[in-house]
Amino acid sequence: MNFTRKEPFVKDNKVISIVVGATEVDGDYSAYIDTPCSIDEVDQKALSEWTSSELDAFCSQCAVDHNWQEMLDSSIQSQKDSPVAEQFPFA
């Protein structure tokens, strides 16, 4: 899983939530998911105070809390199991 969206929302000069998005790729198949993840009021701080490692940890926890790995894997498996449109050779 690769976190491809990290979009902070700021109110009163503090980050109150982050839209976290993740992409999973398996060969020719891919799946994407995102959701806003709220930040507890006691943990809210200015955008400039966030570190890269804090953001990475927040995104990882958001994914765990929302069971994303299973959802992304299921989405990719569904794509693999779906029939593929083909053309008749004489059309």
SULQUILIN-V238063 format. One line per field, one symbol per residue. ss: DSSP state (H for helix, E for strand, L for the rest). phi: phi as a letter, one per 20 degrees, with the letter a starting at -180 (. if undefined). psi: psi as a letter, one per 20 degrees, with the letter a starting at -180 (. if undefined). A space follows every 50 residues. Layout:
ss->???
phi->???
psi->???
This chain:
ss->LEEEEEEEEEELLEEEEEEEEEEEEELLEEEEEEEEEELLHHHLLLHHHL LHHHHHHHHHHHHHHLLHHHHHHHHHHHHHHLLLLLLLLLL
phi->.dfdbbdfddblmcfdacedccccccmedbbcbbafdfdggfefbfgfef dffffffffffgffgdlfgfffffffffffeffdfcdffde
psi->ppoipnoqpppkkqohrpopqqpppncjqqqqqrqpoqpqhiiprqgiiq rghggggggghggghjlhgggggggghgghiqqpprqqij.
